[in-house]
Amino acid sequence: MNHWIIAVSGIFGASGVVLGALGAHLWKPHLNTQALDIFNTGLIYLLVHAAVLLMSGLLIDRYHRNIWFKLAALLFMFGVVFFCGALLAGTVLETRAFAPFAPYGGASLIFAW
């Protein structure tokens, strides 16, 4: 199980770097201050939790019988997709359609910790 968790953490980390570069060079001139703050919040949470998810995968490798590390990893993934995804997609696409998903992702991140 841990190998795909580590792979997903790499995908999240790479996505965070790409989105950060796009945000700084492509989208920044088109976003207002509030939208840029929301985008940066989503980006920071994405990058931080990519590293945390990597650590979760490594812990699962060492303590493979511990169900709590596995549950935390799943909650981290769900949280990143729904919280960070809602913030990032909402600002880039200039829509509030994704806003209802953010609280579920945020709660998932809280429970993962």
Beta strands, then each sheet from edge to edge (+ up, - down):
end
